[in-house]
């Protein structure tokens, strides 16, 4: 079966479109930047119209540049920045205010007030959503707009409330693509702080807590649900939208982490680590998040067409498919966030002038065989999981007269690996499944020195794939399977390892490194 998947990848700083052929190979990519606005301290916004215009422009350009026609496209897949929200008018399709981006912290005091007014609020939020009561997520952003924007507040309190729609970036793009479908993928819904990950429905309890009318929220669909077709005139044919995944869930799927215990780490500005924990949600006891990794209808439909004997022969995979017929075709993940990863290297480049380009960090760090006693604690915005300490400051300790910028560069790379170690150890404590390997992607995953040190700390192999555009590929694979363009063998063949970093550090040396890191954190906590 010939055809192509058009993957739309809407990120925080750019919109991209990538075409994949019938073997899930990328054949062309177009990228356009988007602009962040910070009108006040703690405010981070984007023009929702620019998000849409750059995304649809990328889609048209990538098809034209590849010498294809819209009639060659089998289906569309979407992956997006999570937690960011848009509020728009259903009749005009125009945004009512700028989009509020996930980095926005304007609702920090609002979240603190909710927690102080109800001592059980934080526990209630985690119990229902698997998340933390934090301005990072969507609910407080929506509540803030409903309360503080006079126009929106007036319309919500009038007969025009049914004309208002709110959604995450996937919802906004789907609405524009289809000309009116107000829907959301379940992985994005699970990041709003309003979705019950056990009942698989919007939570009446939390909607009431945040004073958000359920009527303005989108309909939740499986990750490979029927999101509609593009509206007439947008392309030469109406193209179905067959898959939608939040960006980190798409990376987990694209890395082929389909079995419980498999984990991936994306080394970007920060680090996002997700571990597949199977079909039963488990709330973290070690400061991590529990989130929905994906929901697949294709598992259920395949099971319906198989005999009982075939299902028994197929074992575990078909058992999961049987469960999906009962509406539990959901895979869950544990997630941990590291705030500063590649951003540490950017700081050395831009603030200290140690390197000209980020890629220069590896050569500089290799000038010394060890960081010696130097530890860089990258708490520039506090420490994320599993510490969640916004009151800790960044520091460089253990320096002597013999310390050079090469030692600091090596300590910077080690800091990325140390933080990843802390999060994955927390995941191991929460998950009954032992970690046997870590699959990696993102810009810093190309740093061999960092990847080897990461493997040495974790004591398991670190696997780097040949294709590092994992996020877009993940949602393209899901769309291809849904449309019938791909099968499970296509998915397995599409993930090819570039290099495996095997741990080879002596146990004693490893313990010395970890002790050095833990001592630095203890000193930072004592200084508060």
N, C-alpha and C positions, 0 to 999 in steps of 0.2 A: 504494500500500500504506500503510494507516494504522497508526500505532503510536507508541510512545514508547521512548526509551532512558533508563534510570535509571543515572546516573553516580555512583559513590561515590568521593569524594575524601578520603582519610584523610591529613591532614597532621600536622606536629609539634605544633601547638597547637590543632587543631580537627578535627572530622569534619564533612563536608558531603555533601549529596546534591542533585543537580541533574537536573531532567527536561528532555529535549530532544525536540522534536516531529519529525515526519517530514521536515522541512526543516532539521534540525539547529539549530533555534532554541531557546534556553533559555526555558522557560516558568515555572519555579518553582525556588527554592533554599531549603534549610534548612541551618543551620549550628549546631553545638553545640561549646563549648570542651572541651578535654581538659587534664589537669593534668600538668605535669612535676615530678618529684621530684629533688632533688639531695642525697641523704643524706650524701655526703662530697665533698670537693674532687675535681673531675674526674669524678664520677659523675652521669649523667643517665638517669633511669628514668621509665617510665610504667606504670600499671596496665593490663595487656593486656585485662582484663575491661571497663574503662572505654572503651578503644578500640572494642571490639566493641559495647558497649551504646549508646554515643553514635552509632555508625555505623548500626546497625540502627534506632535511634529516628529518625534523620534520614531514613532510607529510607521508613519508614512515614508520617512526617509530611509529607514532600514530595508523596507520592501523594495523601494525604487532603486536604491544603490545595489541591491543584490540582483537586479534585473528580473525581479519576479512581479507577479500580479497578486492582487488581493484574493483572487480565485485559487491561488496556490496555497493559501493559508488554511490549515485544517482547524485550528482553534487558537484562542488567546489564553495566556496564563499571566497572572498578576502576582507580584510580590512587592511588599511595601514597608516603609518605615512604620513602626508600630506606635501605638499610644497617642499619636498626633490626631487632632480632631478638626472637623469642618462642620459648620452650621450653615445651611442654605435654604432658599425658598424653593419649595417643590414646584410651584407654577412657572417661575422664571428660570430655575436651575442656577441661579446666581448666589454666590456666597454672601452671607449677611455681614460677616466680619472676617478679618484675617484668620487663617488656620493657626491654632495654638500647637506648637511643636513639643515633642516628648521631653526636650531639654528644659522647657519652661518651668520655673520654680515659683511663680506668682502665688500659687495656692498653698505654699508651705505653712503659713500661719493658719489657714483654713483647716488643713488636715490636723494640725496640732490642737486646734480648738475642738474639732470633732472628737479627738482622742481624750481630751481633758474633760469634756462634757459627759462622755460615756466610757468608763474604764474598760468595758468589754468590747469596745469598737474594733480595736486592732485584732483581737482574737476572732471576732465575728467576721471581719473581712477575710482573714486568712482561711477560716473554716469554709467559707462559701466560695471564695475565688482562688485560693491558693497563693494570693499575692500579699503585699504589705500596704498599709495605709500610707500612701506616699503621693506627692504631687506629680511624680513620674508618670503615673497612670492617668487614664482618660477622665474618670468620673469627676474629680474635683475641677478639672478644666471646664467640663460641660456645666457643672453647677455654678461655677464662677461667672460664666457668660450669661446664664439664665438669670442670675441675680444682679449683675453689674451693668449689662448693656440695656439701656432704657427701651430701645426699639424691640429687642428680643423679648424682654420681660413683659412689655405691653402686649405683644402678640401671643405669648404663651397664656396670658391671663384673659384673652379674648376668644372670640369664635374663630380666630385665624390660627389657632394653635395647630390645627391639622395641616396647615400649609408649611410647617417648619419641619425640616429633616436634619438629623445630626448623624455623623458617622465618622469612622476612621478613614484613612486615606484610600483604602481599597473601596470602601463604600462610595466615596466621592468620585473615584475614577469610573466605577461601574455605573453610577447614575448618569454620568456624562456619556459614557460609551453606549449605553442602551437607550438613553433618552427617557429614563424615568424609573428604573428598577432600584428600589431602596432596600438593599440587602447588605449583609456583611458575612465574611467567612468566619467560621467558629474560632480559628486561632487568633484572629484580631479581636473578636468579641471577648475572648478569655483574657485580654490585656486591658479591658476597660475598667475593671474593678466593680462591674455591675452584673457580671455573668456567673451563674452558678455552675461550676465545672462538674458537679455531681448530678444535678437534675438536668443539665444541658438546656438551660432556659435563663432568660433574664430574671434576676432576683427581685421579687416584689419588695423584699425587706430592704435591700440596698438602694433600690430606686427611691424608696420612701426616705431613707436616711439622707440621701444626697438631694432630695426634692427634685428628682428628674422624672417627668412624665414618660411612661413606657411607650406612649403613642408616638413619640418623636424618634424612637430608636428603630434601627433597621431590623428586618427579618434575618434570623441567623440560618445560614446554610452550611452543609458539610464542605470541606476543603475542595472536593471535586464535585460540588453540586452544580445544578443548572442555574447559572447566574444570568442567563439571558443571552441575546444576540445583539451585536452592534446595530445601532439604529440605521435606517435607510439613508443613503447618501454619504455616510461617514467613510465607507470603503466601497469598492465596486460590487461587493456582495456582503450580506449580513453574516458576520463571523461569530460563532458561539464562544462564550467565555467558559472554559471547562475546569479551571483550577485557580484557586487563590490561597496564598499562604503568607503570613507575616514573615519578615525577612529572616529571622533567626530559625524559625521552624522550617523554612524553605532550605536553609543551609543544612539542617539536620537531615532532611529528606534527601537532598542532593548528595550528601556524603554517604548515603546508603546505610544510615544508622537505623535500621528497621527492626532490630532485635533489642530486647531489654538489656541494659548494661552497656550498650554502645554509646559513645559520646563524641562530640565534636567541639572544637574551640576555634572561634573566629578571632584572629589577631588583627584588629583594626585600630582605630583611635583608642578604643577600650577593648576589652575582651568579653565575648559572650559565649558562655559554656552551657551546652545543653546535653543532658543524658536521657535517653529513652528509658522509661521505667515501666513500659507495658500498658495494659488496658485498665489498670486499677490506679486511681490517683492516690498518692501518698503525700500528706502534708509534711513539709520539712521541719525537722527539729533542730536544724543547724543554720538558720538564717538564710535559707535559699528560697526560691520561688517554685511553686508547682503550677505548671501551665499545660494547656492542650497543645500537643505536638501536631496532630492532624486528625481529621475524621474522613474516612474513605467509604463512599458508597459502592465503589467498584468491587470491594471485597464481598459485600453482601450479594451483589448481582452474580458474581462468579459462583458463589456457594449455591445459589438457587439452581444453577444449571448442572450441578454435579450430583452423581449418585452417592448414596451413603457409603458404599464400598470405596469409591474413589476418595471421598473425604477422609475415611479412616486411613487409607494408604498415604495420603498427603500429610497426615500428622498435624504438627503444631500450627502450620500456616492455615490449614482449613478449619481447625478448631477456632482460631481467631475469626475466620470468616463466618462460622456458625454463630458466634456471639454477636457479630455485626448485624445479623438478621433481626436480632432482638433490639436493635437500636443502640448497641453499645460498641459500635465500630469506631471507637475513639482510642487513640494512643496518647499517653501523657508523658511529660518530660519534667525533670528538675532543671532549674536554670540559675546560674550565678553570674553576676556582672562585676567586671573589674573596670573601674573608671579610667585608669591611666595605663595604656599599653604603648601603642605607637605614639601617643601624645607625649610620652616621656622623651622619645627620640626627637620629636618636633621641638620640645622645650630646649634640649641641648643644642639644636640647630638654630632656632630663632632667638632664644633669650641669652644663651651663653656663647653662641658662635663657634662651638667646638667642631662642627662639621658643616659642609656646604649643602649637601643633600642627605636625605634620610638614609639612603642606601650606603652612605659612607661609614655608618656606625659599625658595621661588622669588621671592616678592615682596620679601623682604629682600635676596636676592642681586642683584635687578634695580635696587637703589638705587645701585649703582656700575656703571660700564661695563666694569670690569676688576678682577681680583683683584690687579693690579699684580705685585709680587714675592712675594706670599704663597702658600705651598704647604702644604697639610695632608697629611701622610703618615699614612694611617689604619692604622698597624700596631699596633692595640690588642691583637691576638692574633697578631702577626707578619704577614708577607706571604704570601699564597697563590700560586697559579700566576701567572706562570711562575718565580717566585723561590723559593718554598717555604723561607722564612727565618723560623723561629719566634723567632729571637734579636734581631730588629729591633724597636725601640720606636717608638711613635707620636710625631709631632712637628708643630709649626707653625713654619715658618721664613719669613724674608723680611719680617718685620713692621717697621714704623716708627712714629713718633709719629702719623702720619696714618692708620694702620690702624684700621678700624672693624669692628664685627661684621658689616657687610654684606660686607666684603672676605673675612672668614673664612667666611661662608656661601657666597659664590661659590666660594671655594677648596675647600670641602667637596664641592660638586656637581662641580667639575672633577676632584677626586680619584677620584670614581666613574668618570668617563669615561676618565681616564688609565689606571686599572687595567684597564678593559675593552679599551682600545687595546693594552696590553701582551699580554693574553691572545690577542686576535685576530691580532696580528702573529705570535705564536708559532704559532697555528693555520695561518696562511698559509705559514709556513716548513715545516710538517709536511705540508700538503695540496698536491697538484698543481693543485687547482682554485682559481682566483682568486675572492676575495670581491667580489661585485657589489652586495650590499645586506645590511643587517642588520635582521632582524625582531625587534621588542621587545615585551615584556609585563612585568607586575608593577607594583606601586604607583608606583615612581619613573618608570616609562615615561610617566606622565601629566604629568611636569614638562617643559614645552616648552623651557625654557632648557637643561636638561641634555641633552635629545635633540638640540637644534641643535648644541651643543658636541660631542656624540658624533659626529654626522655630519661636522662640520668636522675633527675629529681623524682619523677613519677615511678620509675622502675618498670615501665612498660614501653613498648614500641610506640613511636610517634610516626604516623603515616601522612605523607603529603601527596595529594593527588596531582596528576598532570594538568588537569583543567581546574584552575583556581576560581573560575566564575561560578562558584557553587550555588549561590543564592538563586540566581536566575535559572540555572539548570534544574534545581530542585522543583520549582513550580512548573517548569516546562516538562519535566518527566511525568509529573502527576497529570498534567493536561494531556500528554501524549498517551498515557495509559487509559485515561477516561475516554478519549476519542477513538481508541483502537489503533492509533498510529504506532504506538509502542506496546511491547509486552514486558514481562518481568525479566526476560533475558536481555532485552535492550537496556534496561536499567542497570543490570549487573555489568554489562559490557561497557557502559558509559563511564563507570568509575575505574580509572586506571591509576595505579600508584606511580608517582615520580621517584620518591625515595622513602625508604624506611630508616628511621633513626633508632637504632637499638641502644638500650641503656648499657653503659660499660664503666660507670664510675664505681670505685670501691665504696663499700658500705660506710666505712669510717669517714671517708671524704664527704660523702653525701650527708651524713649526720652533722658534720662540722658546718657545712653550708647552711643547712636548715636551722641549726642552733644559732648561727650568726644572724639570720633573718628574724627569728623569734625574739632574740635579745633586743634587736632594734625596735621591734614593735612594743616590747615591754617598756623600753626606755621612753618611747613616745607617749604611752599611756600614763606613765609615772609623772611626766612633765605637765600633765593637764591639771 
